[in-house]
Amino acid sequence: MLSQEILDILSRSKEWGWVLEPDAKRLLSLAGMDVPEFIWADRLDEAVEFAERIGYPVVAKVVSPQVVHKTEEGGVVVGIENKISLAEAFHRLSGIKGFRGVLVEESVSGVEMIVGSKIDYQFGPVILFGIGGTGVEIYKDTTIRMAPIEPKDVMSMLKSLKAHRLLEGYRGAEPISLEQLTRNLAAFSSLIMDLGDGVTSIDLNPVFCSPSRCVVGDARIMLP
């Protein structure tokens, strides 16, 4: 059952045809998924106050209904180490078309995964999981299951990836948290079933998975 706040987010996003990232991350958080601590700031002093409270480094992203693919527009700045760099990033991002503010969030790290969903005309909602980040198009190491998925399906999906050893702890590296991965994928599956045809696709890329967390680094929710 979708909460009223999720329904409100979807309703006000229809004007754009997609959900702006701060709203998308709020929606995912309400659904039980782990997202970075963030603020949607339309003033520099708000951004600086937030960054100094949570601690640097931080990430800054443009919020604009006219910019779906932020990286292609130079709308993402990572590794911001101090308020001077944050001010420079804020002022540059404010010049991007359709500027509605800046998303400032904590920096997170881990193995970059992709989690996604769309409505298949034949099978209904399906869930994609695999190696994400910039390498998703290069390695094409993903797997698909029909929704909903159960906890036992998560291990099956993980094992079907060519790079599963990277996630299980390769050459002394700590494995990612299977518990957190399972929790997040289960929450995602429940959300997909509740949304039904209210969305056309969801792309979470990257999702940073570490020994302690699986955090949604970027989120794009497209509406019909």
DRENVOTI-156526 format. One record per residue: x, y, z of N, C-alpha, C in turn; residue in three letters. Coordinates in steps of 0.2 Angstrom, whole numbers, plus 5000, padded with zeros to 4 digits. Example, Ala and Ser with C-alpha at 12.3 -4.5 7.8 and 13.67 -1.06 7.14 Angstrom:
// residues 2
506649725039506249785039506649845039ala/506449895035506849955036506450005039ser/
//
This chain:
// residues 224
500449945000500050005000500450065000met/500350114995500750174995500550225000leu/501050255003500850305008500550365004ser/500250415008499950475005500550515002gln/501150515006501750555004501950534997glu/502050464996502250444990501750464984ile/501150454986500650474981500650544979leu/500850584984500850664983501450674978asp/502050634980502650644975502550634968ile/502150574967502050554960501550604957leu/501050624961500550674958500950734955ser/501350764959501650834957502150824952arg/502450754951502950744946502650734939ser/501950724939501650714932501850774927lys/501850834930502050894926502650884922glu/503150844925503750834921503850774917trp/503450724919503450654916503950614920gly/504350634925504750594929504850624936trp/505150594940505250614947505950644948val/505950704950506550744951506950704957leu/507650704956507950654961507850664968glu/507850724971507650734978507050694980pro/506550704976505850674977505950594976asp/506350574971506450504970506750474976ala/507250504979507550474985507150474991lys/506750524992506250534997505750474996arg/505550464990505050404989505350344991leu/505950334988506350264990506450254997leu/506650315001506650305008506050285011ser/505450315009504850305012504650225011leu/504950205005504750135004505250085007ala/505750105011506150065015506850055012gly/507050095007507750085004508250135008met/508850115007509350155010509550215005asp/509550275007509750325002510250375006val/510650405003511150455007510750505010pro/511050535016510750595019510850655014glu/510350685013510350745008509950805010phe/510050855006509550915006509450934999ile/508850964998508750994992508751074993trp/509251104991509451174993509351224987ala/508951274988508951324983509351384985asp/509651384991510151444993510751414995arg/511351444994511951424995512051415003leu/511751455007511951455014511551385017asp/511051365014510751305016511151245014glu/511451245008511951195006512551185011ala/512851245012513451245016513251225023val/512751245026512551225033512451155033glu/512151125028512051055028512651015028phe/513151035023513751005022514151005028ala/514151055032514651065038514351025043glu/513651015043513350975049513550895048arg/513450875041513650805040514350785039ile/514750835037515450835036515650815029gly/516150855026516350845020516750775019tyr/516850745013516650775007515850765005pro/515650805001514950794999514850794991val/514250774989514150774982513650824980val/513650864975513150914973512850894966ala/512250894965511950884959511350934957lys/511350954951510851004949510150964949val/509651004951508950984951508551024946val/508350994940508051034935507550984931ser/506951004930506450964927506650954919pro/507150994917507350994910507950954909gln/508250924915508850884914508750814917val/508650764913508550694916509250664917val/509650674912510350644912510850694914his/510950704921511350754924512050754922lys/512350694921513050694920513250724913thr/512750704908512850734901512850804901glu/512550844906512450914906512950944911glu/513450904913513950934918513550944925gly/513050914927512650924932512750894939gly/513350854939513550814945514250834947val/514350854953515050874956515150824962val/515750784962515850744967516450764971val/516650734977517250754980517350824982gly/516750854984516750924987517050924994ile/517650954995517950945001517851005006glu/517651065004517551125008517051165006asn/516851225010516351265008516551305002lys/517151325000517351354995517151314988ile/517351254988517251214983516451204982ser/516151194987515351194987515051254984leu/515351314986515051374983515151374975ala/515751354973515951354966515451314962glu/515351254965514951204962514251224962ala/513951254967513251284968513151334962phe/513651384962513551434957513551414950his/514051364948514051334942513451294940arg/513151254945512551214943511951264942leu/511951324946511351364945511351394938ser/511851384934511751414927511451364922gly/511351304925511051254920510351264919ile/510051244913509451264911508851234916lys/508351264917507851244922508051234929gly/508551264931508751264938508251264943phe/508151214948507651224953508051204960arg/508651214960509051204966509551154965gly/509951134971510451084971510351034976val/510450974974510450914979511150904981leu/511150914988511850904991511750844996val/512250794995512150734999512850705001glu/512850665006513450635009513750585003glu/514450585003514750544999514750465001ser/514550424997514550354999514950314994val/515250254996515650214992515450144992ser/515750104988515650034988515650004981gly/515449934980515449914973514749944970val/514849964964514349994960513849944957glu/513249944959512749894956512249934953met/511849904949511249934946510549894948ile/510049924950509449894951508949934947val/508449894944507949934939507349894938gly/506849924936506249894934505849924929ser/505449884925505049914920504449864919lys/503949884916503349844915503449814908ile/503549744908503549704902502849694899asp/502749704893502149694890501849624890tyr/502349574891502049504891502049484899gln/502649494903502649464909502449514915phe/502349574914502149624919502849654922gly/502849674928503449704931504049654932pro/504549674930505149634930505749684934val/506149644937506749674941507349654938ile/507849704937508449694934508949714940leu/509549674940510049684945510749664942phe/511249704943511849684941512449734942gly/512949724939513549774939513349834936ile/513449894940513149954938513750004937gly/513550074938514050124937514150134929gly/514750164927514850174920515050114916thr/515150054920515249994917514649954915gly/514049974916513449934915513449924907val/513549974903513549954896514149914893glu/514649914897515249884894515249804896ile/515049794902515149724905514449684903tyr/513849724903513249694902513149634907lys/513349644913513249584918512649594922asp/512049574920511449584924511049524923thr/510549524928510049474928509349494929thr/508849464927508149484927507749434930ile/507249454935506749414938506149444937arg/505549404937504949434937504749454944met/504449514945504249534952503549504954ala/503449484960503949504966504449454967pro/504949474970505549424972505549414979ile/505749364981505849344988506549344990glu/506749344997507449344999507849284996pro/507549224995507949174992508149194985lys/507749234981507949254975508549294974asp/508649334979509249384979509849344978val/509949294982510549254982510649214975met/510049194972510049164965510249224960ser/510049284961510249334956510949354957met/511149354963511949374964512349314961leu/512149254962512649204960512649194952lys/512149224949512049214941512449274938ser/512749314942513149374939513849344938leu/514249364932514849344931515349364936lys/515249424939515649464944515449444951ala/515049394952514849384959515349374964his/515949354962516549344967516749414970arg/516649464966516849534968516349554974leu/515749524974515249544979515349504985leu/515649444984515749394990516349394993glu/516849444991517449454994518049424990gly/518349464986518849434981519549454984tyr/519949404984520649414986520749454993arg/520349434998520449465004519949525005gly/519649555000519149605001518549585005ala/518249625009517649615013517049605008glu/516649555009516049545005515549605006pro/515149615002514549665003514149635008ile/513649675011513149645016512649615012ser/512549555012512049515009511349535012leu/511449545019510849565023510549635020glu/510949685019510749745017510549745010gln/510849705006510649694999509949664998leu/509849615002509249585002508649625005thr/508749665010508249715013508049765007arg/508549795004508449844999508049814993asn/508249754991507949724985507249704987leu/507149684993506449664995506049724995ala/506249784998505849844998505749864991ala/506249864987506149884980505549844976phe/505649774977505149734974504449754977ser/504349764983503649784986503449844983ser/503949894982503749954979503449954972leu/503849914968503649894961502949864961ile/502749824965502149794965501549844967met/501749884972501249934974501149984969asp/501650004965501650054960501250034954leu/501349974952500949944946501149984940gly/500650004936500750044930500750114931asp/500850134938500950204939501650234937gly/502150194936502750214933502950174927val/503350194922503550154917504250124918thr/504650154922505250124923505650154929ser/506050114933506450144938507150124937ile/507650164937508350154936508750174942asp/509050134946509450154952510150134950leu/510550184948511250174946511650234947asn/512150224951512350164955512050154961pro/511950094964511850074971512550054973val/512750094978513450074981513350024987phe/513649964986513549904991514249894994cys/514249905001514849895005514749835010ser/515249825014515049775020514549795025pro/514349865025513849885029513249915027ser/513249935020512649965017512549955010arg/511949965007511849965000511450024999cys/511750074997511450144996511350164989val/510750194988510550214981510950284980val/511350274975511750334974511450384969gly/511050354964510650394959510050364957asp/509450404956508850374955508450404950ala/508150374945507750404940507150364939arg/506550394940505950364940505550394935ile/505350364929504950384924504250374924met/503850414922503050414923502750404916leu/502150374916501850364910501550424907pro/
//
